[in-house]
Amino acid sequence: MLVVHIPSWFPIPEKPLNGNFIFRHIESLGDSVQSIVLHHLSDSFKPEIPHNATLFPVPSQEWVYAQFKAYIDAFDALVSQYGKPDLIHLHVALPLGFVAARISRKYHIPLIVSEHWTGYLPMNRPNLLFMERVILRQTFRHATHITAVSQDLLDNIALTVPVAAKKPQTVVGNVVDTELFSLKESPLHQEKKQILHVSTLANEAKNIMGILHAVDALHQRRNDFELNIVHDFRNILAETYVRERGLDSVVHFLGRKTSAEIAELLHQSAFFLLFSNFENQPCVLLESFSTGTPAVTTPVGGIPEFTNPDNAIIVTPKDESQLAEKLNVMLDNANNYQPAVIRNQALEICSSEVVGKKWLTVYHSTCNRLTV
């Protein structure tokens, strides 16, 4: 089976991890299918693509229309070289849904659309531009099968683009490198318990200021913990708050870390913290659970679909006083959780083997449905 992947999100110099969860989806297929990634690259930045895929480059163009045409011309060349693909897999509808739908119609190739984007969620839906809505309608109208990383996201896609509700749908979650994010040793005995938060520090989504306010309040009650923050970008407001409140010895901004470094931080952490206002299926939370590390988190997006009393304490979004109380509880009880139980539950959701089998089921059912 020959599958052409069109990722709307792809690593770029300022965001080298952009779309890394898309690459993990492709890697989960292993050698069961022949995967070709169709994407434009800059001359100065050539990221590594999945080891089991072949890159078919698209010439980079300055203008949007010229770039779309370059994709279509590149696909024509791809067909000449490899033959007609069995499937087109579009990873995230915007902005390349227009291209994928056009190619699907031209060659009569089934189109699978998989989504990770939070733009469909109720708080973000009003911000969609007219042309974005046009592209989404066209993309999902021509989609043969739609997948998303959570049922919550699938439901919100249908509310945003009603035509999507008429299509076959499947939840296919994110992939975690469960060998890298391995089971931690337990219990941890530390003079100061380590809490880990990993995010972009975008306050609208991740509510980093809410975290800092709760940590500040908790610090007035006890001084036996530290918060380590891994982040892709700086948040000057957050850094200023920590400095002005005298929290420098409690809150540590660690900057960007590799996956291996994050795994090691999780191994040394009593628990993970996520206080998001909205999410889909956050990889960082799955990575935490894969190491057997419990979490304090909000029940937003797809998070309730894989959290339970065995792996997490749930806190109401934006409720900073409740967060302080739940952090206090978790600090006293983190060692009572069973890491092996937490990890085994995660393996059933996010291991490469599990997700890869789901993709193969979607691929084969899509092809069989069209040939019956």
ROROGU-346374 format. One record per residue: residue in three letters; x, y, z of N, C-alpha, C in turn. Coordinates in steps of 0.05 Angstrom, whole numbers, plus 32768, in hexadecimal, padded with zeros to 4 digits. Layout:
ALAXYZXYZXYZ;...
This chain:
MET80117FE88000800080008000801280198000;LEU800C802B7FED801C80437FEB800B805A7FF6;VAL80158068800A8007807F8017801880988014;VAL800B80AD800A801980C78009800F80D88020;HIS802180E18031801A80F18048801F810F8041;ILE800B811F8047800E813C8043800A8149805E;PRO80208150806C801E815D8086801C817B8084;SER80068186808F800381A3808F801781B080A3;TRP801E81A180B8803281AB80CB804C819B80C7;PHE806281AA80C6807B819F80C0809181AF80CE;PRO80A781A280D780BC81B280E580C681C980D4;ILE80CA81E080E180D681F780D580EB820280E8;PRO80FE821380DF8114821A80F0810C8225810B;GLU80F88236810C80F08242812680DF822F8137;LYS80D58219812A80C58205813880CE81E9812F;PRO80E581E0813980F081C7812F80E081AE8137;LEU80CE81B1814B80BD819A815380A1819C8148;ASN809C81AF8136808181B3812B8078819A811D;GLY8061819081258056817881188064815E811E;ASN8074815D813480838145813A8070812D8140;PHE80588133814A8045811E814F803A81128134;ILE803B8122811F8033811781058048810380FB;PHE8061810A80FF807780F880F7807580DD8107;ARG806D80DF8121806B80C78131805480B68127;HIS803E80C2811D802980B28110803380A380F8;ILE804380B180E7804D80A380D08060808D80D8;GLU8071809280EC8084807D80F5807580658100;SER805D8069810C804F805281178046803E8102;LEU8046804680E9803E803480D38054802080CD;GLY806C802580D68082801380D18086800F80B3;ASP808B7FF680AC808F7FEF808F80767FE28084;SER80607FE5809280477FD88088803C7FE5806F;VAL80437FFE806C803B800D80538053801C8049;GLN805280248030806780358024805E80528028;SER806C806180388064807C803F807680908030;ILE806980A38023807780BA8016806D80D48022;VAL807E80E5802B807780FF8037807A81148021;LEU80648122801B806581378007806581528015;HIS807B81618013807C817B80218092818C8015;HIS808E81A7801880A281BA800F80B681BF8025;LEU80CF81C3801D80E581C7803080F481E08028;SER80FE81EE803C811082058036812C81FA8031;ASP813B820A802281578201801C816982008034;SER8161820F8049817382128060816C81FF8077;PHE815481F28075814B81E1808B813F81C88081;LYS814C81B1808781428197807D814081848095;PRO8129818380A28126817280BA8126815580B2;GLU812B814480C5812A812780C0810D811F80BF;ILE8106810F80AB80EA810580A980EA80E980B5;PRO80D280DE80B980D080C380C480E280AF80B5;HIS80EF809E80C48102808B80B980F6807880A5;ASN80DC807380A780CE8060809680C0806E807F;ALA80C78087807980B98096806480CD80A28051;THR80C480A7803980D480B4802580CA80D18020;LEU80DB80E4802080D38100801B80D281057FFD;PHE80BB810F7FF480B981197FD880B681377FDA;PRO80CB81467FD580CB81637FDA80BA81737FC6;VAL80AE81887FD1809F819B7FC080AF81B57FC0;PRO80B481C17FA880C281DA7FA880B481F07FB8;SER80C381FE7FC880B782137FD980B2822C7FC9;GLN809982377FCC8091824E7FBD808982647FD1;GLU808B827D7FC7808682947FD8806882997FDB;TRP805982957FC6803C829B7FC6802C82827FCC;VAL801582857FDA8005826E7FE27FFB825F7FCA;TYR7FF0826C7FB67FE5825E7F9E7FFB824F7F90;ALA8013825C7F8D8029824F7F80803282367F90;GLN803182377FAB803882207FBB802582097FB7;PHE800B82107FB77FF681FB7FB27FFB81EE7F97;LYS800081FE7F82800581F27F67801E81E17F67;ALA803281E97F77804B81D97F78804581BE7F85;TYR803381BD7F98802C81A37FA4801F81917F8F;ILE800C819C7F7F7FFE818C7F6B801181837F56;ASP802381947F4D8037818C7F39804A81767F45;ALA805281797F5E806381657F6B8055814A7F6D;PHE803B814B7F73802C81327F75802B81247F59;ASP802881347F44802881287F298043811A7F25;ALA805981267F2D8073811A7F2A807681017F3B;LEU806A81027F53806B80EB7F65805D80D37F58;VAL804680D87F4C803780C27F3F804780B67F28;SER805580C87F1A806580BE7F03807C80AC7F0D;GLN808680B27F25809D80A37F2F8094808A7F3E;TYR807F808C7F4F807880757F61805E80677F58;GLY804F80737F46803480687F40801F80767F51;LYS800680707F4B7FF0807C7F597FEE80717F76;PRO7FEF80837F8A7FEC807A7FA67FD1806E7FAC;ASP7FD1805D7FC17FB780527FCA7FA780657FDB;LEU7FB680767FEB7FA980897FFD7FB880A37FFF;ILE7FAA80B880047FB680D1800C7FAF80D68029;HIS7FC380DB80397FBE80E080567FC680FD805C;LEU7FB2810E80607FB7812A80677FB8812D8085;HIS7FCE8137808F7FD1813A80AC7FCC815880B2;VAL7FB4815E80BD7FAA817980C47FA0818680AA;ALA7F87818F80AB7F7A819980937F8481B48089;LEU7F8C81C6809B7F9681E080937FB481E28096;PRO7FC281EC80827FB681FA806A7FB581E88051;LEU7FBE81CF80527FC281C080397FAA81AF8032;GLY7F9381B2803F7F7C81A380387F7381A9801B;PHE7F7681C180127F6E81C87FF77F7E81B77FE3;VAL7F9881B57FE87FAA81A57FD67FA281887FD7;ALA7F9F817D7FEF7F9981607FF17F7E81597FE4;ALA7F6A816A7FE87F5081657FDC7F5181667FBD;ARG7F6081797FB37F64817C7F967F7181637F8B;ILE7F86815A7F977F9481427F8D7F82812A7F8F;SER7F7481277FA57F6281107FA97F4D810F7F93;ARG7F4281267F8C7F2E81277F767F3A81217F5B;LYS7F51812C7F567F5E81297F3C7F65810C7F36;TYR7F7080FE7F4A7F7980E27F467F6680CD7F51;HIS7F4F80D67F5D7F3C80C37F697F4980B17F7D;ILE7F5880BD7F8F7F6680AF7FA57F5880B67FBF;PRO7F5180A27FD07F4480A87FE97F5680BA7FFB;LEU7F4980CC800A7F5680E0801A7F4F80DB8038;ILE7F6480D780487F6080D580657F6A80EF8071;VAL7F5A80FB80827F628114808F7F64810E80AD;SER7F7C811380B97F7F811080D67F84812B80E2;GLU7F79812F80FA7F7A814A81067F8681498122;HIS7F94815F81287FA0816581427F998181814C;TRP7F8E8191813B7F8C81AE813F7F7681B68153;THR7F7D81C981647F6A81D381787F5781E9816D;GLY7F5B81F081547F4B820581487F2D81FF8146;TYR7F2681E581487F0A81DD81467EFB81E08161;LEU7F0A81E481767EFE81E481917EEE81FD8195;PRO7ED981FC81A67EC6821381A87ED2822E81AD;MET7EE7822F81BE7EF3824A81C37F03825581AC;ASN7F0B824381997F1B824C81837F0B824E8168;ARG7EF5824081687EE5823F814F7EDE825A8143;PRO7ED6826D81547ECE828881497EE58296813B;ASN7EFE828E81407F15829B81347F1B82918118;LEU7F0D827D810F7F13827280F47F0C828780DF;LEU7F1E828B80CC7F1A829E80B67F08829180A1;PHE7EFB82A280917EE98299807C7EF68285806A;MET7F0F828C80607F1C827A804D7F248260805A;GLU7F2B826180747F31824880837F1882368084;ARG7F01824280887EE8823280897EE28226806D;VAL7EE8823580587EE4822B803D7EF682138038;ILE7F0F8215803F7F2281FE803B7F1A81E6804C;LEU7F1181EB80657F0981D480767EF181C6806A;ARG7EDD81D580607EC581C980547ECD81B8803C;GLN7EDE81C3802B7EE681B580137EF6819C801A;THR7F07819E802E7F18818880367F0781718041;PHE7EF6817780547EE6816180607ED08157804E;ARG7EC78167803B7EB4815E80277EBF81478016;HIS7ED9814A80107EE681367FFE7EF58121800E;ALA7EF5812380287F03810E80397EF480F48037;THR7F0380DE80377EF780C380377EF480BA8054;HIS7F0780C280657F0780B980817F1480D08092;ILE7F0980D580A97F1480EA80BB7F1D80DD80D5;THR7F3480E580DE7F3E80DC80F87F4680F48109;ALA7F4680F181237F50810581357F5B80F8814D;VAL7F6B8106815D7F7980FA81747F6680F7818C;SER7F4E8101818B7F3B80FD81A17F1F80FE8196;GLN7F0C80F181A47EF080F3819C7EE6810F819F;ASP7EEF811D81B37EE7813981B77EEE8149819F;LEU7F05814581937F0D8154817B7EFC814C8163;LEU7EF6813381607EE4812A814A7EC98138814D;ASP7EBF813981657EA48146816A7EA581638162;ASN7EBB817081697EBD818D81647EC381938146;ILE7ED0818081387ED38183811B7EB88183810E;ALA7EA7817081177E8C816E810B7E7B81878111;LEU7E7F819381287E7081AC812E7E7A81C3811E;THR7E9481C381187EA081D981087E9B81D680EA;VAL7E9D81BD80E17E9981B780C47E8481A180C3;PRO7E6A81A780C27E56819280C37E58817B80AF;VAL7E64818080987E66816B80847E788155808F;ALA7E8A815B80A27E9C814780AD7E8D813180BD;ALA7E75813980C77E66812680D87E5C810F80C7;LYS7E5B811280AD7E5080FD809B7E6580E98092;LYS7E7E80EE809A7E9480DD80917E9B80C880A6;PRO7EA680B1809D7EB1809D80B17EC680AA80C2;GLN7EC680A480DC7ED880B180EE7EE5809D8101;THR7EFE80A281097F0C8091811B7F1E80A2812D;VAL7F1F809B81477F3280A881597F4D80998157;VAL7F6280A7814F7F7D809C814F7F8E80AF815F;GLY7F9780A681767FA580B881887FC280BD8181;ASN7FCF80CE81917FEB80D4818D7FFD80BD8194;VAL801580BD818A802980A8818F803E80B381A2;VAL804680A281B5805D80A881C78072809381C3;ASP808B809C81C380A2808981C380A3807C81DF;THR8096806681E18094805981FC80AD804C8205;GLU80C1804981F380DB803F81FC80EB80568208;LEU80E9806D81FC80F78085820780E9808E8221;PHE80CF8090822080C08097823880B9807D8247;SER80CD8073825480CC8059826180C2805B827E;LEU80BC8045828A80B2804482A580C6804F82B9;LYS80BE806182C980CF806D82DE80D3805B82F6;GLU80E8805F830580EB8050831E80D9805E8333;SER80CE804F834480BD805B835980C1804C8373;PRO80BB8059838980B38076838B80CC8088838B;LEU80C780A2838580DC80B5838780DE80C083A3;HIS80F680C483AD80FA80CF83C8810B80E883C4;GLN80FE80FF83C5810C811983C08106812C83D6;GLU811B813C83DD8117815183F18102816583E7;LYS8105816C83CD80F2817D83C080E6816F83A8;LYS80CC816A83A980BF815B839380BF816C837A;GLN80C4815F836480C6816C834A80AC816A833B;ILE80A281818331808A818283208093818B8305;LEU8088817F82F08091818582D58079819082C4;HIS807E81A682B6806B81B082A2807A81B48288;VAL806D81AB8272807981AE8257806481BB8245;SER806B81D18239805881DE8226806681F48217;THR8056820182068060821881F7806082328208;LEU80538230821F804F82478231803C825C8225;ALA802C8254821180178265820780008267821B;ASN7FFD827E82287FEB8280823F7FCE827A8238;GLU7FC5828282207FAA827E82187FA282618219;ALA7FB4825082117FAE823382117FB88225822A;LYS7FD1822A82327FDE821B82477FDA82278263;ASN7FD1824082657FCC824E827E7FE4824C8291;ILE7FFB825482868013825382968011826782AE;MET8004827D82AA8001829082C07FF0828582D6;GLY7FDB827682CF7FCB826882E47FDB825582F4;ILE7FED824682E67FFF823482F4801182438308;LEU801C825982FF802E82688311802082748328;HIS8007827E83247FF88288833A7FF28273834F;ALA7FEB825B83467FE6824583587FFF823C8367;VAL8015823B8359802F8233836580378248837A;ASP8032826183738039827783868029827483A0;ALA800F826E839D7FFD826A83B58006825283C4;LEU800D823C83B68016822483C48030822883D2;HIS8042823883C6805C823D83D28059824B83ED;GLN8043825983F1803F8266840B803982528421;ARG8031823A8419802A8225842C804082108430;ARG8050820B841B806481F6841E807B81FC840B;ASN809281F1841180AA81F7840280B981DE83FB;ASP80AB81C983F580B781AF83F080B481A683D3;PHE80B281B983C180AE81B283A580BB81C68392;GLU80BF81BE837A80C981CF836480BA81CA834B;LEU80B581DE833B80A881DC832180BC81E0830B;ASN80C081CC82FB80D281CE82E380C181D282CA;ILE80C781E682BB80B781ED82A380C981EA828A;VAL80C181D8827880CE81D5825E80BD81E4824A;HIS80C981F4823980B98205822880C8820B820E;ASP80B9820C81F880C5821381DE80CC823081DB;PHE80BB824181E880BE825E81E580BD826B8200;ARG80C98283820280C98291821B80AE829F821F;ASN80A782A38239809082B38240809A82C78254;ILE809E82E0824B80AA82F4825C809882FB8273;LEU807E82FB826F806B83018285806E82EC829B;ALA807182D38294807482BE82A8808F82C082B6;GLU80A482C682A780BE82C882B480BF82E082C7;THR80B282F682BF80B1830E82D080A2830882EA;TYR808C82F982E8807C82F382FF808C82E28313;VAL809A82CE830980AB82BD831A80C082CE8329;ARG80CC82DF831A80E182F0832680D68303833B;GLU80C08310833480B58324834780A883178360;ARG809F82FF835D809382F1837480A782E18384;GLY80C082E2837C80D582D4838B80D382B68389;LEU80CB82AC837280C7828F836E80DE8283835F;ASP80F58291835C810B8287834C8116826C8356;SER811482678370811E824E837B810982378378;VAL80F1823E837080DB822B836E80D582248351;VAL80D48238834080CD8235832480E582388312;HIS80EA822483018102822382F080F9822182D3;PHE8100823582C380FB823582A6811382278299;LEU810E8210828D812482008283812882038265;GLY81168211825781198214823A811281FA822B;ARG811A81F98212811481E28201812581CA8209;LYS811981B282098127819A820F8121818581FA;THR8133817281F7812E815C81E5811B814881F2;SER8110813681E280FE812281EC810C81118202;ALA8125810A81FD813480FA82118137810A822B;GLU813B81248229813E81348242812481368250;ILE810E8138824280F3813A824E80ED811F825C;ALA80F48109824F80F080EF825B80FF80ED8276;GLU811780F68276812780F5828F811B810782A4;LEU8111811F829D8104813182B080EB812482BB;LEU80DC811582AB80C4810782B580CC80F182C9;HIS80E280E482C380EC80CF82D580F380DB82F1;GLN80FA80F482F181028101830A80EB81118317;SER80D48111830A80BE8122831480AA81118324;ALA809F811E8338808A81128348807081108338;PHE806A812683298053812683188055813B8302;PHE8043813982EF8042814C82D8802B815F82DC;LEU802E817782D28019818C82D58011819882BA;LEU7FF7819882B57FEC81A4829D7FD281B282A6;PHE7FD081CD82A27FB981DD82AB7FAD81EB8293;SER7FA981DC827D7FA181E882647F8481F18264;ASN7F7E820582547F63820E824F7F5681FE8239;PHE7F6681F482267F5C81E382117F7381D28207;GLU7F6C81BA81FE7F7F81A681F37F71819481E0;ASN7F7F818381D37F74816C81C47F7D815381D3;GLN7F94814881CB7F9F813181DA7FBD813781DE;PRO7FC4814581F37FDF814E81F67FF4813881F9;CYS8007813881E7801C812481E7802B81248202;VAL8030813B820D8040813D82268032812E823D;LEU8018812E823D800A811F8252800C8101824E;LEU800B80F88235800E80DC822E802B80D38234;GLU803E80E5822F805A80DF8236805E80DB8254;SER805180ED8263805280EA8280804780CF8289;PHE803080C8827F802480AE828780358097827E;SER80428099826780538084825E806A807E8270;THR80738092827F8088808D8293807D808582AE;GLY8062808482B08056807D82C98053809582DC;THR805680AD82D1805480C582E2803880D082E2;PRO802B80D382FA801080DE82FB801080FC82F4;ALA7FF8810782F27FF5812282E97FDF813182F8;VAL7FE2814B82F97FCC815D83007FC5816B82E6;THR7FAC816982DE7FA4817482C47F87817C82C3;THR7F80818B82AE7F65819482AA7F5681808298;PRO7F3C817E829A7F2D816B828A7F2381778270;VAL7F35818282607F2D819082477F34817F822F;GLY7F26818382197F2B817582007F2981578204;GLY7F3D814981FA7F3D812B81FC7F4981208215;ILE7F51813282287F5E812882407F4C81158251;PRO7F32811B82547F22810882637F2080EC8257;GLU7F2880E9823D7F2680CF82307F3C80BC8239;PHE7F5180C682467F6780B4824E7F7280BB826A;THR7F6380CA827A7F6A80CF82967F5680C282A8;ASN7F5F80BA82C07F4E80AD82D47F5C80B082EF;PRO7F4F80A783057F5B80AA831F7F75809C8323;ASP7F7B808883117F94807A83137FAC808A8309;ASN7FA7809E82F87FBE80AC82ED7FBD80CB82F0;ALA7FA880D682FB7FA780F382FB7F9480FE8310;ILE7F99811783187F86812783277F7C813D8315;ILE7F62814083137F56815283017F4F816D830F;VAL7F54818383017F4E819D830D7F3F81AE82F8;THR7F2C81BE83017F1C81CE82F07F2D81E382E1;PRO7F2A81E682C77F3981FA82B87F36821682C4;LYS7F4B822582C67F4C824182CF7F47824582ED;ASP7F42822F82FC7F3D823183197F58822F8327;GLU7F658246832B7F80824683367F81823D8353;SER7F6D824483637F6D823C837F7F69821E8381;GLN7F58821383707F5581F583707F6E81E88367;LEU7F7C81F483547F9681E8834B7FA981E78361;ALA7FAB81FC83717FBE81FD83887FB781E6839B;GLU7F9D81E283A07F9581CC83B27F9C81B183A7;LYS7F9781AD838D7F9C819383807FBB818D837F;LEU7FCA81A2837B7FE7819F837B7FF081978397;ASN7FE481A283AB7FEB819C83C77FE5817E83CD;VAL7FCE817583C37FC6815983C67FD9814683B8;MET7FE0814E839F7FF2813C838F800E813B839B;LEU8018815183A68032815083B28033813C83C9;ASP801D813983D7801C812683EE8017810A83E5;ASN800D810683CC800380EB83C4801080E083AB;ALA802280EF839E802D80E68384803980CA8386;ASN804680C4839C805480AA839F8040809383A4;ASN8027809A83A88013808483AC800880798391;TYR800E8087837B8005807D8361801780668359;GLN800C80558347801B803D833E802580428321;PRO803F8048831E8049804E83048044803982EE;ALA8045802082F68041800A82E28024800B82D7;VAL8011801182E97FF5801282E17FF1802A82CE;ILE7FFD804182D57FFA805982C48006805382A8;ARG801E804782A8802B8042828E801B802E827D;ASN80128018828980038004827A7FEA800F826D;GLN7FDD8021827B7FC5802E826F7FCE803F8257;ALA7FE4804D825A7FEE805E82447FF6804D822C;LEU800280368230800B8026821A7FF3801D8209;GLU7FDC801A82157FC4801182067FBA802781F4;ILE7FC4804081F87FBA805781E97FCE806281D5;CYS7FE7806581DE7FFA807581CE8013806681C5;SER8015804C81C9802C803E81BE802B803E81A0;SER8043803D81948045803D817780368025816B;GLU8038800E8178802B7FF6816E800D7FF9816D;VAL8001800481837FE4800781847FDA801B816F;VAL7FE88032816D7FDF8047815A7FE4803D813E;GLY7FFA803081387FFF8026811E7FEA80138114;LYS7FE1800181267FCB7FEE811E7FB17FFD8118;LYS7FAC801381277F94802281217F96802F8105;TRP7FAE803980FF7FB1804580E47FAD803180CE;LEU7FB8801980D27FB5800580BD7F987FFC80BA;THR7F897FFB80D07F6D7FF580CF7F5E800A80BF;VAL7F64802480C47F58803A80B67F5F80388098;TYR7F78803480927F81803380767F73801D8067;HIS7F74800580727F687FEE80647F4A7FF08062;SER7F3D7FF980777F1F7FFC80757F1880118061;THR7F288026805E7F22803B804A7F258030802E;CYS7F3A802180297F3E8016800E7F2980008008;ASN7F237FEF801C7F0F7FDA80177EF37FE68012;ARG7EED7FFB80217ED38007801E7ECF80128002;LEU7EE4801C7FF67EE280287FDB7EE280137FC5;THR7EEC7FFA7FCB7EED7FE67FB77ED57FD27FB8;VAL7EC57FD47FCD7EAE7FC27FD07E987FCB7FBC;
